[in-house]
Amino acid sequence: MAFDLISVLNFVLNLAIILVGLMAYMKTKNFVPLYIGLAFVLFAITNLLTLLDMTEAMFYPIFVLRAMGYVTIIYTLYKMMAKSGKK
């Protein structure tokens, strides 16, 4: 297994975003940072599988997890936009 600096960086930054999202949620009780953190949990799992050199064996689960992460972000942004339009 070759050391992949980009995957390590992605994994570490995903963990940082998850932590900050949890902290922001606990402070504000706003679900937006929590949903964003959840999306990055999914991205972190895929990065971990990449670091463990399991991309070929886990291609479809990685694909689904990443898609779910992006859909979570899109859903969160849509809900924010819809909420701000109700004024």
Residue pairs with C-beta under 8 A, 6 or more apart in sequence:
1 52
1 53
4 50
4 51
7 47
7 50
7 51
8 51
10 43
10 47
11 44
11 47
11 48
11 51
14 40
14 41
14 43
14 44
14 47
15 44
17 36
17 37
17 40
18 37
18 40
18 41
18 44
20 33
20 37
21 33
21 34
21 36
21 37
21 38
21 40
22 33
22 34
22 37
24 30
24 33
25 31
25 33
25 34
25 37
32 76
32 80
35 72
35 73
35 75
35 76
36 72
36 73
36 76
38 72
39 68
39 69
39 70
39 72
39 73
39 76
40 69
42 65
42 66
42 68
42 69
42 72
43 65
43 66
43 69
45 65
46 62
46 65
46 66
46 69
49 55
49 58
49 61
49 62
50 62
55 62
